[in-house]
Amino acid sequence: MKPHPLFALGAILMAGVAVGANTAPQALLPCPSDYHYNDSVDYHDPAAQVRIHGIEGNHLNADVENLVRGQSTSSASGDLRFILGYVPNHRRAMAALMRMALRDRTDRLPELGEFTVRCWLHRGTVYSPKDAEARMLYGIYLARNNMNKEAIEELEEASALLPNNSELSYNLGLLFFNQKDYKTSATHAKRAYELGYPLPGLRQKLTSVGVALD
């Protein structure tokens, strides 16, 4: 199966779950129940692409996406905040913001205003609840901060929207394994391998606790 374009973006981050993330657990704060969206647009709306490309041209150059420096603001996080303010589910901006938070081991970054990184990522899923990409990225962030239960909920929602994605099945299997729910882990593992997932790590983990997939 050809991977969904999303996973070229998220695979490295998700691999951190697979090998055991070394990011220290964070006390992630709850997010507000309501968000103010101003004049926001959906990242996947064909009618908004000209506007989105304009925003990207001013706020998402290589330096911003590689977390080096800001383009139109004083820091990369400032440009990412601008993008997500107007395009809440912008997957490249969400992924870059997450990478910065994981690199710096903090849920609060310069120029993010009142919201934590978690809340900016969550905001994308609230704005576009049918966006599997936004849910997957938010789920990755939760998993990397040892919020396995919440991560599973997000990745299950993403998997329901992308039911034939081996990456989602594999990483759900890993998360259930971490929860010691080996039966559910094996179900997701079987699905991942049926869909052609290449890495044997989950199979090996299940074998180590006496669960055979064949």
C-alpha positions in Angstrom: 0.0 0.0 0.0 1.3 3.4 -0.9 1.8 5.5 2.3 -0.6 8.4 2.8 1.4 11.7 2.2 0.9 12.6 5.9 3.2 9.9 7.0 6.2 11.1 5.1 5.8 14.1 7.5 5.1 12.2 10.7 6.9 8.9 10.4 10.1 10.1 12.1 8.2 11.7 15.0 6.1 8.6 15.4 9.2 6.4 15.4 10.0 8.1 18.7 7.1 6.2 20.2 8.3 3.0 18.6 11.8 3.2 20.1 10.8 4.8 23.3 10.8 8.5 23.5 13.4 10.1 25.7 11.5 13.3 26.2 10.8 13.9 29.9 7.1 13.8 30.8 5.4 17.2 30.9 2.6 18.4 33.0 0.5 19.3 30.0 -2.2 21.9 30.9 -5.8 21.5 29.8 -6.9 23.4 26.8 -9.9 25.8 26.7 -13.2 24.5 25.7 -13.6 27.3 23.1 -11.2 28.8 20.7 -11.5 32.1 18.8 -10.9 31.5 15.1 -10.9 35.0 13.7 -10.9 34.7 9.9 -9.5 31.1 9.8 -9.5 28.7 6.8 -9.2 25.0 6.5 -5.9 23.7 5.2 -7.7 21.3 2.8 -10.2 23.8 1.4 -9.5 24.2 -2.3 -10.9 27.7 -2.3 -8.4 28.8 0.4 -5.2 27.6 -1.3 -4.2 31.0 -2.8 -4.5 32.6 0.6 -2.7 29.7 2.3 0.2 29.8 -0.2 0.5 33.5 0.5 0.7 32.9 4.2 3.3 30.2 3.6 5.4 32.5 1.4 5.7 35.0 4.2 5.9 32.8 7.2 7.1 29.3 6.3 10.5 29.4 4.6 13.2 26.8 5.2 14.5 28.6 8.3 11.1 28.5 10.0 10.3 24.9 9.1 13.8 23.8 10.2 13.4 25.8 13.4 16.4 28.0 12.8 14.9 31.5 12.9 11.8 33.5 12.2 11.0 34.8 8.7 8.5 37.7 9.4 8.7 37.6 13.2 11.5 37.4 15.7 11.4 33.6 16.1 10.2 30.5 14.3 7.6 30.0 16.9 6.1 33.4 16.1 5.7 32.6 12.4 4.2 29.2 13.3 1.8 30.9 15.6 0.8 33.3 12.8 0.2 30.4 10.4 -1.9 28.4 12.9 -3.8 31.4 13.9 -5.2 31.6 10.3 -4.9 28.0 9.3 -5.5 25.9 12.5 -5.0 22.5 10.8 -1.9 23.5 8.7 -0.1 20.1 9.0 3.5 21.4 8.2 3.2 24.2 10.8 1.7 21.8 13.3 4.5 19.3 12.7 7.2 22.0 13.0 5.7 23.4 16.3 5.6 19.9 17.7 9.2 19.2 16.7 10.3 22.5 18.4 8.5 21.6 21.6 9.9 18.1 21.7 13.4 19.4 20.9 13.2 22.0 23.7 11.3 19.7 26.1 8.7 22.3 26.9 5.0 22.8 26.2 5.4 26.6 26.2 7.4 28.4 23.5 8.2 32.0 22.8 5.6 34.1 21.1 2.8 31.5 21.4 0.6 33.8 23.5 -1.9 32.3 26.0 -1.9 28.8 24.4 0.5 26.0 25.1 1.9 23.9 22.2 -0.6 21.2 23.2 -3.5 23.6 22.8 -2.3 24.9 19.4 -2.2 21.3 18.2 -5.6 20.5 19.8 -7.1 23.6 18.2 -6.4 22.1 14.7 -8.5 19.0 15.6 -11.3 21.2 17.0 -11.4 23.4 13.9 -11.4 20.4 11.5 -12.5 17.2 13.4 -12.5 15.2 10.2 -8.9 16.0 9.5 -7.0 12.7 10.1 -3.7 14.5 9.7 -4.4 17.0 12.4 -5.5 14.2 14.8 -2.5 12.1 14.0 -0.1 14.9 14.7 -1.9 15.8 18.0 -1.9 12.1 18.9 1.9 11.9 18.3 2.4 14.8 20.6 0.3 13.3 23.4 2.2 10.0 23.0 5.6 11.6 23.2 4.5 13.1 26.5 3.4 9.8 27.9 -0.3 10.6 27.7 -1.0 7.2 26.1 -4.7 7.0 26.8 -5.4 10.4 25.2 -3.0 9.6 22.4 -4.9 6.4 21.7 -8.2 8.3 21.5 -6.8 10.6 18.9 -5.1 7.9 16.8 -8.2 5.8 16.8 -10.2 8.8 15.5 -7.5 9.2 12.8 -7.6 5.5 12.0 -11.4 5.6 11.6 -10.8 8.3 9.0 -7.9 6.4 7.3 -8.8 2.8 8.0 -6.2 1.3 5.6 -3.1 3.1 6.9 -0.5 0.7 8.2 1.4 3.4 10.1 -1.6 4.2 12.3 -2.4 0.5 13.0 1.3 -0.1 13.9 1.6 2.8 16.3 -1.8 2.1 17.9 -0.4 -1.4 18.5 2.6 0.1 20.1 0.5 2.3 22.4 -1.7 -0.6 23.5 1.4 -2.7 24.1 2.7 0.1 26.4 -0.7 -0.1 28.2 -0.2 -3.8 28.6 -3.4 -4.5 26.5 -1.7 -7.2 24.5 -4.8 -8.5 22.9 -5.8 -5.2 21.4 -2.1 -4.5 20.5 -2.0 -7.8 18.6 -5.2 -6.9 16.7 -3.6 -3.6 15.5 -0.3 -5.4 14.8 -2.0 -8.0 12.5 -3.8 -5.2 10.7 -0.5 -3.3 10.2 1.3 -6.3 8.8 -1.6 -7.2 6.6 -1.3 -3.7 5.1 2.4 -4.2 4.5 4.1 -2.5 7.4 7.8 -3.3 7.2 9.2 -3.0 10.7 9.2 -6.1 12.9 9.5 -4.3 16.2 5.9 -4.7 17.4 5.8 -8.3 16.4 9.0 -8.9 18.4 7.5 -7.0 21.4 4.4 -9.2 21.4 6.5 -12.4 21.0 8.5 -11.4 24.1 5.3 -11.5 26.2 4.1 -14.7 24.6 1.7 -13.3 22.0 2.1 -14.8 18.5 0.6 -13.1 15.5 0.6 -16.2 13.2 
